[in-house]
């Protein structure tokens, strides 16, 4: 190999090493920048949408107590619940809108008095059966009648009247879009006032608790075995009204 070729090879190798070194430095610099915490700031926005309830939900409970035969007690409880369900269906409530939320069979104990160091074991004195059912209706004019009717038919407790919207998707989207628009406008305004440019959107946090819907607790305190239930329960006047559905968002931007 002559000297000319040797010099050419040497220059080529040196050039390749320089290019490799510069590339490595550039990569390390870029990586270091990504690892450093960027200057950032956060803005919040609130969006509201009017929500007019279109369904009424409530739960009723049939509680049956007494007796040492749990099977007999269960049959008695089931008979009462079926009577109420038939009443609801006769009033136009669809089967899909009547749902069992809970069913419990629990023993009732008698705890003896500990007169010595050893205490007598508890004895089962009876059982109780609790059947919890939820009801949904879109007929607000009939909702009050249903509340009173289930009590007359044997429910011990009626509670948790919830006036809400069956499908909140459109309302949620409307409130979210307004919240995002307000937060974005605020971020641009702050960037202009602060003399900096908005960088990447680093994160979005959303909090959508909604707005509390008036809850109506309705309990006659009794069922078919009490004096109160033997009287005619008054129908409750249900007014759905309207509520604000609220969404809050927090946007975090990089400062450039």
MARDRENSE-982586 format. One record per residue (C-alpha): residue in one letter; x, y, z. Coordinates in steps of 0.001 Angstrom, whole numbers, padded with zeros to 6 digits, always signed. Each point is the difference from the previous one (the first is absolute). Layout:
BEGIN
aXYZ/...
END
This chain:
BEGIN
x+000000+000000+000000/x+001536+003354-001002/x+000094+003059+002203/x-002829+001690-001878/x-002382-002827+000741/x+001144-000160+003606/x-000690+003701+000502/x-003437-000382-001598/x-000871-002911+002280/x+001257+001883+003041/x-002089+003070-000868/x-003069-002184-000567/x+000374-001706+003380/x+000561+003307+001806/x-003042+001502-001738/x-002170-002958+000972/x+001156+000272+003611/x-000787+003728+000057/x-003482-000605-001438/x-000621-002785+002528/x+001184+002222+002875/x-002206+002903-001086/x-002996-002308-000385/x+000600-001423+003462/x+000237+003482+001531/x-003206+001084-001746/x-001820-003109+001182/x+001191+000429+003596/x-001017+003666-000039/x-003454-000776-001370/x-000481-002828+002491/x+001110+002222+002883/x-002547+002616-001030/x-002791-002558+000014/x+001018-001175+003466/x+000028+003492+001471/x-003326+001173+001417/x-001509+002517-002402/x-001398+003273+001268/x-003742-000398+000050/x-003193+001563+001282/x-003568-001138+000563/x-003351+001567-000783/x-003523-001086+000901/x-003349+000374-001663/x-003567-000772+001003/x-002784-001048-002311/x-003712-000250+000720/x-002904-001625-001766/x-003659+000128+000958/x-001256-003413+001060/x-003735-000604+000081/x-000710-003336+001730/x-001935-002468-002108/x-000155-002963+002398/x-000841-000532+003661/x+001677-002791+001962/x-000774-001250+003478/x+000530-003123+002090/x-002352-001885+002251/x+000783-002600+002634/x-002108-002860+001294/x+001243-001100+003422/x-001500-003133+001545/x+000988-001031+003532/x-000798-002695+002527/x-000285-003760+000121/x+002702-002624+000106/x-000835-001473-003407/x+002020+001959-002592/x-001679-001722-002955/x-003460+001014+001180/x+001227+003553+000584/x+001491+000157-003488/x-003276-001139-001549/x-001892+002669+001923/x+002448+002678-001127/x-000101-001166-003616/x-003804+000092-000016/x+000026+003635+001141/x+002634+000995-002559/x-001860-001729-002831/x-003180+001835+000998/x+001825+003327-000261/x+001610-000904-003328/x-003393-000986-001442/x-001395+003335+001162/x+002862+001862-001721/x-000456-001923-003249/x-003756+000627+000109/x+000830+003711+000293/x+002051-000165-003187/x+003539-000442+001337/x+002014-002214-002364/x+001641-003153+001362/x+003427+001277-001082/x-000486+003023+002264/x-000532-002133+003123/x+003262-001355+001377/x+000931-001952+003132/x+002862+001895+001658/x+000522-002222+003027/x-001325-003063+001794/x+001080-000864+003537/x-000894-002785+002417/x+001468+000617+003447/x-000438-001798+003321/x-001042+001908+003104/x+001939-000871+003136/x-000639+000100+003711/x+003234+000574+001890/x+000064-001405+003499/x+001318+001872+003021/x+003540-000870+000977/x-000162-000759+003728/x+003278-001905+000146/x+003197-000037-001985/x-001642-002122-002695/x-002899+001474-001954/x-002795-002100-001484/x-000022-000142-003805/x-002569+002215-001740/x-003269-001668-000944/x-001934+000551-003201/x-003432+001304+000944/x-001252+000657-003511/x+000830+001264-003467/x-000551+003055-002137/x-000241+000269-003771/x+000715+003294-001735/x-000814+000414-003690/x+001053+003282-001650/x-001389+000918-003420/x+000538+003041-002217/x-002636+001489-002279/x+000421+002352-002950/x-002734+001952-001752/x-000179+002802-002550/x-003531+000950+000994/x+000463+002731+002621/x-003757+000390+000358/x-000167-003623+001139/x+003226-000072+002064/x-001659+001416+003101/x-002797-002547-000231/x+002531-002827-000272/x+001831+001199+003110/x-003204-000177+001995/x-001248-003167-001678/x+002982-002220+000799/x-000407+000862+003672/x-003674-000888-000054/x+000909-003340-001608/x+002461-000955+002733/x+003305+001867-000314/x+001549+000954+003352/x+002321+002661-001379/x-000087+002215-003072/x+002968+002303-000491/x+002599+001522-002259/x-002168+001748-002566/x+002454+001092-002680/x-001052+002271-002855/x+002581-000356-002735/x+000653-000391-003716/x-000008-003476-001491/x+002824+000767-002467/x+002385+002791+001047/x+002395-000371-002956/x-001163+003051-001970/x-000174+002156+003136/x+003471-001087+001131/x+001481+000763-003432/x-001598+003435-000095/x+001319+000940+003441/x+003452-001457-000754/x+000359+001929-003270/x-000863+003256+001752/x+002494-000710+002784/x+002777-000801-002505/x-000723+003140-002010/x+000128+002212+003090/x+003233-001566+001231/x+001661+000305-003428/x-001037+003650-000331/x+001373+000720+003450/x+003322-001680-000851/x+000421+002066-003172/x-000841+003187+001879/x+002580-000753+002699/x+002646-000840-002598/x-000604+003290-001784/x+000104+001986+003233/x+003115-001833+001196/x+001888+000336-003260/x+000518-003687-000641/x-001285-002595-002419/x-002117-002997+000834/x+001855-003261-000291/x-001325-003522+000025/x-003142-000905+001883/x+001507-002197+002697/x-003102-001266+001775/x-003762+000320+000341/x-001811-000642+003260/x-003773-000142+000133/x-002301+000141+002982/x-003688-000475-000700/x-001939-000469+003222/x-003131+001285-001627/x-002491+001999+001957/x-001861-001475+002939/x-003537-000958-000909/x-002530+000485+002786/x-000413-003272+001845/x-003353-000847+001473/x+000053-002415+002916/x-003397-001612+000345/x-000740-002534+002714/x-003350-000956+001420/x+001709-001965+002748/x-001834-003158-000315/x-001402-002314-002679/x-003160-002048+000235/x+000429-000951+003655/x-000058+003532+001393/x-002745+002479+000753/x+001535+002618-002302/x-000167-002270-003017/x-003662-000738+000526/x-000757+003631-000676/x+000013+001274-003560/x+003419+001489-000721/x-000247+003376-001744/x+001411+000265-003514/x+003119+002150-000134/x+000113+002921-002437/x+003241-000377-002009/x+001485+003083-001692/x+003095-000844-002087/x+001162+003592-000545/x+003439+000472-001568/x+003595-000084+001176/x+003432+001072-001205/x+002326-002828-000953/x+003529+001261+000702/x+003348-001133-001397/x+003365+001439+001088/x+003199-000553-001977/x+003606+000914+000774/x+002453+000336-002894/x+003759-000018+000527/x+002098+001658-002724/x+003718+000172-000634/x+001450+003533-000129/x+002149+000858-003033/
END
